C-alpha cells in the first residue's frame, strides 16, 4: 500500500490546523490592529495611499487566514447543535472571552484537531506495519483525543481564571474598602482597582465601570460580572453590595465585612490544600520512590542470598 497520498493529505491538514491555531488562539489583548492603522494614517502629513494599498497593509492572518477560518467555521456550524454552541459560548465567557475565538471557530478547531490527530495515528501505525485492527483503533483513539484536546484546554483556562479571581478578591476588597473610607465612591473604588492591578478581577471591575458609564445600572453590571465568572465568592460579594445599595447600608462596612470573610475563606482553602498534600504525594511516593529504596536496600541482600544458595 502506497503511503504517498496519506503523507500529502497529512501535510495539508497539519498546515491547515497550524493556520487555524494561529488565528484562533491569537489572544494578545494589547494589540489593536484598527487603532494601529488609524494612528499610522492620521500621523501622515499627506494621504497618498489608495484603497488597495490600505488593504494590503493589513496583516496576512487577518486578510486571508481569518476569513477562511470564519467560512470553515460557518460550515461546521451546520453539523453542530445549537445547544452545544450556546454551551461553548458560555464556556468561552467563563474563560474570559479570548479575542478572536468564537464558538463556531472553537468547534472548527475541535474538528480539525480530530481529523489531524486521527490521520497522524493512522500514518504511524501504517508505517510500523501494524494489523488493520490496530490501525482502526489508532484512528478512533486519535480522533477522540484530538476532539477532546481543545475542550480540555478551555476547561483548564476557565479553572485558572477562577483561581486567579479567588486569590485576588480579598486584596481587591481591602483596597476598595480603603478607597471608600477615604471618601471615594464605590464606582471610583473599582476604577482604582482596575488602574492599580493587572489581573482578571481588575479587568472585570474595569468592564463594570465602563458599562455603568454607558448607562447600565450598577445592579445589572455587577450581576453580569458575577455571571461571567461563576465564582461563588464573587456572587456573594455582588449580592451583598446590591442588598446594601437597596437598603441604604454603608458600603464601607459591607466592604470591611466582605474583605474579612474572604481572607478567612482564603486561609481555609490554603489549609485544605495543605492537608490534601500528603494524600496526593502517596501515589508518586509508592510508584517512584519506594521501588528505588527497595532496590538499594534489598539488592545486595538478594545477591548475597543467591551466592549462598546457588554457589555464586
Secondary structure, DSSP 8 states (H G I E B T S, - for coil): ---HHHHHHHHHHHHHHHHHHHHHT---TT--HHHHHHHHHHS-SS----HHHHHHTS-HIIIIIHHHHHHHHHHHGGGS-HHHHHHHHHHHHHTT--TT--HHHHHHHHHHHHHHHHHHHHHHHHHTT--HHHHHHHHHHHHHHHHHHHHHHHHHHHHHHHHHHHHHHHHHHHHHHHHHHTT--HHHHHHHHHHH--SHHHHHHHHHHHHHHTT--HHHHHHHHHHHH--HHHHHHHHHHHHHHHHT--HHHHHHHHHHHHHHHHHHHHHHHHHHHHHHHHHHIIIIIHHHHHHHHHHHHHHHHHHHHHT-
